Amino acid sequence: MNLNGPQKRKILADLCSIDEQIKWEAVKNIGICVSELAEKDLEGARNWMRRFMWQLNEESGGIGWGVAEAMGEVMARHEVLAREFACLLVSYIKEDGNYLEYKPLQKGVLWGIGRLAQVRPALLKSCSAIHYVKPFLHSPDGPLRGLAVWALGWIGDPQSLPLVQNLLNDPTEISIFTGSKCELRSVRELAEEAIEMIRP
């Protein structure tokens, strides 16, 4: 896919789709295309990441649907971009950083962190991601709890185990994109999987 002209407009529009499958297909395609672009035009790929940053900025006048997820997918696929932008992604859940108060955007950031952690957990640890993800385990919002425990499982922090274990009786179901499709998973199931990944 060429990220120019009509295709660029379409894929950005698809990020805002209320159809989850369309949205997540756009996230995946952006990850593939921007990471491939970075191999031949790193500055062009950086411009895409800066565009995403702008869309998450209140001054942009937009909402930023799907943007944090796309950033996470790109960084999972490209190491240089990950090194440059990972801590920025984490800053969107830092109250003394670029904190996003809107819960749907927080969910996007947590998913982006979890996706990046599947490939580069050490990088996220260096950005203090664990410290900023853990408070979401106490959120009254079920999807935020589920995404936080999912992300922590991939980051792999043994000190988080007691907090993760507190969610073993949480039956709340959330929709989560696992790489090929959206699945309904309970927070309890995600906590069980996180414990298995975290335990040495």
Contacts in CASP RR format, 6 or more apart in sequence:
PFRMAT RR
TARGET T0000
AUTHOR 0000-0000-0000
METHOD contacts of the structure
MODEL  1
MNLNGPQKRKILADLCSIDEQIKWEAVKNIGICVSELAEKDLEGARNWMR
RFMWQLNEESGGIGWGVAEAMGEVMARHEVLAREFACLLVSYIKEDGNYL
EYKPLQKGVLWGIGRLAQVRPALLKSCSAIHYVKPFLHSPDGPLRGLAVW
ALGWIGDPQSLPLVQNLLNDPTEISIFTGSKCELRSVRELAEEAIEMIRP
1 7 0 8 1.000
1 11 0 8 1.000
1 29 0 8 1.000
1 32 0 8 1.000
1 33 0 8 1.000
2 33 0 8 1.000
3 11 0 8 1.000
3 30 0 8 1.000
3 33 0 8 1.000
3 34 0 8 1.000
3 37 0 8 1.000
3 48 0 8 1.000
11 26 0 8 1.000
11 29 0 8 1.000
11 30 0 8 1.000
11 33 0 8 1.000
12 26 0 8 1.000
14 22 0 8 1.000
14 23 0 8 1.000
14 25 0 8 1.000
14 26 0 8 1.000
15 23 0 8 1.000
15 26 0 8 1.000
15 27 0 8 1.000
15 30 0 8 1.000
15 64 0 8 1.000
15 65 0 8 1.000
15 66 0 8 1.000
15 67 0 8 1.000
15 69 0 8 1.000
15 70 0 8 1.000
16 23 0 8 1.000
16 63 0 8 1.000
16 64 0 8 1.000
16 65 0 8 1.000
16 66 0 8 1.000
17 23 0 8 1.000
17 26 0 8 1.000
20 175 0 8 1.000
20 177 0 8 1.000
20 182 0 8 1.000
21 181 0 8 1.000
21 182 0 8 1.000
23 65 0 8 1.000
23 66 0 8 1.000
24 69 0 8 1.000
24 177 0 8 1.000
24 179 0 8 1.000
24 181 0 8 1.000
24 182 0 8 1.000
26 66 0 8 1.000
26 70 0 8 1.000
27 66 0 8 1.000
27 69 0 8 1.000
27 70 0 8 1.000
27 73 0 8 1.000
27 177 0 8 1.000
28 73 0 8 1.000
28 179 0 8 1.000
30 48 0 8 1.000
30 70 0 8 1.000
30 73 0 8 1.000
30 74 0 8 1.000
31 70 0 8 1.000
31 73 0 8 1.000
31 74 0 8 1.000
31 76 0 8 1.000
31 77 0 8 1.000
32 77 0 8 1.000
34 45 0 8 1.000
34 48 0 8 1.000
34 49 0 8 1.000
34 70 0 8 1.000
34 74 0 8 1.000
34 77 0 8 1.000
34 78 0 8 1.000
34 81 0 8 1.000
35 45 0 8 1.000
35 74 0 8 1.000
35 77 0 8 1.000
35 78 0 8 1.000
35 81 0 8 1.000
37 44 0 8 1.000
37 45 0 8 1.000
37 48 0 8 1.000
38 44 0 8 1.000
38 45 0 8 1.000
38 46 0 8 1.000
38 78 0 8 1.000
38 80 0 8 1.000
38 81 0 8 1.000
39 78 0 8 1.000
42 80 0 8 1.000
45 74 0 8 1.000
45 78 0 8 1.000
45 81 0 8 1.000
46 81 0 8 1.000
46 84 0 8 1.000
48 74 0 8 1.000
49 71 0 8 1.000
49 74 0 8 1.000
49 81 0 8 1.000
49 84 0 8 1.000
49 85 0 8 1.000
52 67 0 8 1.000
52 68 0 8 1.000
52 70 0 8 1.000
52 71 0 8 1.000
53 88 0 8 1.000
54 60 0 8 1.000
55 62 0 8 1.000
55 64 0 8 1.000
55 67 0 8 1.000
56 64 0 8 1.000
56 67 0 8 1.000
56 68 0 8 1.000
56 92 0 8 1.000
56 98 0 8 1.000
56 100 0 8 1.000
56 105 0 8 1.000
63 102 0 8 1.000
63 105 0 8 1.000
64 105 0 8 1.000
65 104 0 8 1.000
66 108 0 8 1.000
68 89 0 8 1.000
68 92 0 8 1.000
68 105 0 8 1.000
68 108 0 8 1.000
68 109 0 8 1.000
68 111 0 8 1.000
68 112 0 8 1.000
69 108 0 8 1.000
69 111 0 8 1.000
69 112 0 8 1.000
69 115 0 8 1.000
69 177 0 8 1.000
71 85 0 8 1.000
71 89 0 8 1.000
71 112 0 8 1.000
72 89 0 8 1.000
72 111 0 8 1.000
72 112 0 8 1.000
72 113 0 8 1.000
72 114 0 8 1.000
72 115 0 8 1.000
72 116 0 8 1.000
73 112 0 8 1.000
73 115 0 8 1.000
74 81 0 8 1.000
75 81 0 8 1.000
75 82 0 8 1.000
75 85 0 8 1.000
75 86 0 8 1.000
75 89 0 8 1.000
75 116 0 8 1.000
75 120 0 8 1.000
76 82 0 8 1.000
76 115 0 8 1.000
76 116 0 8 1.000
76 118 0 8 1.000
76 119 0 8 1.000
76 120 0 8 1.000
77 119 0 8 1.000
79 120 0 8 1.000
82 116 0 8 1.000
82 119 0 8 1.000
82 120 0 8 1.000
82 123 0 8 1.000
83 123 0 8 1.000
86 116 0 8 1.000
86 120 0 8 1.000
86 123 0 8 1.000
86 124 0 8 1.000
86 127 0 8 1.000
87 126 0 8 1.000
87 127 0 8 1.000
88 98 0 8 1.000
89 109 0 8 1.000
89 112 0 8 1.000
89 113 0 8 1.000
89 116 0 8 1.000
90 113 0 8 1.000
90 124 0 8 1.000
90 127 0 8 1.000
90 128 0 8 1.000
90 129 0 8 1.000
90 132 0 8 1.000
91 97 0 8 1.000
91 98 0 8 1.000
91 99 0 8 1.000
92 98 0 8 1.000
92 99 0 8 1.000
92 100 0 8 1.000
92 105 0 8 1.000
92 106 0 8 1.000
92 109 0 8 1.000
93 99 0 8 1.000
93 100 0 8 1.000
93 106 0 8 1.000
93 109 0 8 1.000
93 110 0 8 1.000
93 113 0 8 1.000
93 132 0 8 1.000
93 133 0 8 1.000
93 136 0 8 1.000
94 132 0 8 1.000
100 106 0 8 1.000
100 109 0 8 1.000
103 141 0 8 1.000
103 144 0 8 1.000
106 136 0 8 1.000
106 144 0 8 1.000
107 143 0 8 1.000
107 144 0 8 1.000
107 147 0 8 1.000
108 147 0 8 1.000
110 133 0 8 1.000
110 136 0 8 1.000
110 144 0 8 1.000
110 147 0 8 1.000
110 148 0 8 1.000
110 150 0 8 1.000
110 151 0 8 1.000
111 147 0 8 1.000
111 151 0 8 1.000
111 176 0 8 1.000
111 177 0 8 1.000
112 151 0 8 1.000
113 124 0 8 1.000
113 129 0 8 1.000
113 133 0 8 1.000
113 151 0 8 1.000
113 155 0 8 1.000
114 124 0 8 1.000
114 147 0 8 1.000
114 150 0 8 1.000
114 151 0 8 1.000
114 154 0 8 1.000
114 155 0 8 1.000
116 123 0 8 1.000
116 124 0 8 1.000
117 124 0 8 1.000
117 129 0 8 1.000
117 151 0 8 1.000
117 153 0 8 1.000
117 154 0 8 1.000
117 155 0 8 1.000
117 156 0 8 1.000
118 154 0 8 1.000
121 154 0 8 1.000
121 155 0 8 1.000
121 156 0 8 1.000
124 130 0 8 1.000
124 155 0 8 1.000
125 155 0 8 1.000
125 157 0 8 1.000
129 151 0 8 1.000
129 155 0 8 1.000
130 152 0 8 1.000
130 155 0 8 1.000
130 157 0 8 1.000
130 159 0 8 1.000
130 160 0 8 1.000
133 148 0 8 1.000
133 151 0 8 1.000
133 152 0 8 1.000
133 155 0 8 1.000
134 148 0 8 1.000
134 152 0 8 1.000
134 160 0 8 1.000
134 163 0 8 1.000
136 144 0 8 1.000
136 145 0 8 1.000
136 147 0 8 1.000
136 148 0 8 1.000
137 145 0 8 1.000
137 148 0 8 1.000
137 149 0 8 1.000
137 152 0 8 1.000
137 163 0 8 1.000
137 164 0 8 1.000
137 166 0 8 1.000
137 167 0 8 1.000
138 145 0 8 1.000
139 145 0 8 1.000
139 148 0 8 1.000
142 170 0 8 1.000
142 172 0 8 1.000
142 174 0 8 1.000
142 187 0 8 1.000
143 172 0 8 1.000
143 174 0 8 1.000
143 175 0 8 1.000
145 167 0 8 1.000
145 170 0 8 1.000
145 172 0 8 1.000
145 187 0 8 1.000
146 167 0 8 1.000
146 172 0 8 1.000
146 174 0 8 1.000
146 176 0 8 1.000
146 187 0 8 1.000
146 190 0 8 1.000
146 191 0 8 1.000
147 174 0 8 1.000
147 176 0 8 1.000
149 164 0 8 1.000
149 167 0 8 1.000
149 187 0 8 1.000
149 190 0 8 1.000
149 191 0 8 1.000
149 194 0 8 1.000
150 176 0 8 1.000
150 190 0 8 1.000
150 193 0 8 1.000
150 194 0 8 1.000
152 160 0 8 1.000
152 164 0 8 1.000
152 194 0 8 1.000
152 198 0 8 1.000
153 160 0 8 1.000
153 164 0 8 1.000
153 193 0 8 1.000
153 194 0 8 1.000
153 197 0 8 1.000
153 198 0 8 1.000
154 197 0 8 1.000
156 197 0 8 1.000
156 198 0 8 1.000
157 198 0 8 1.000
158 198 0 8 1.000
158 199 0 8 1.000
158 200 0 8 1.000
160 198 0 8 1.000
161 195 0 8 1.000
161 198 0 8 1.000
161 199 0 8 1.000
164 191 0 8 1.000
164 194 0 8 1.000
164 195 0 8 1.000
164 198 0 8 1.000
165 191 0 8 1.000
165 195 0 8 1.000
167 187 0 8 1.000
167 188 0 8 1.000
167 190 0 8 1.000
167 191 0 8 1.000
168 188 0 8 1.000
168 191 0 8 1.000
168 192 0 8 1.000
168 195 0 8 1.000
169 188 0 8 1.000
170 186 0 8 1.000
170 187 0 8 1.000
170 188 0 8 1.000
170 191 0 8 1.000
171 186 0 8 1.000
171 187 0 8 1.000
171 188 0 8 1.000
172 186 0 8 1.000
172 187 0 8 1.000
173 184 0 8 1.000
173 185 0 8 1.000
173 186 0 8 1.000
173 187 0 8 1.000
174 184 0 8 1.000
174 185 0 8 1.000
174 186 0 8 1.000
174 187 0 8 1.000
174 190 0 8 1.000
175 182 0 8 1.000
175 183 0 8 1.000
175 184 0 8 1.000
176 182 0 8 1.000
176 183 0 8 1.000
176 185 0 8 1.000
176 190 0 8 1.000
177 183 0 8 1.000
END
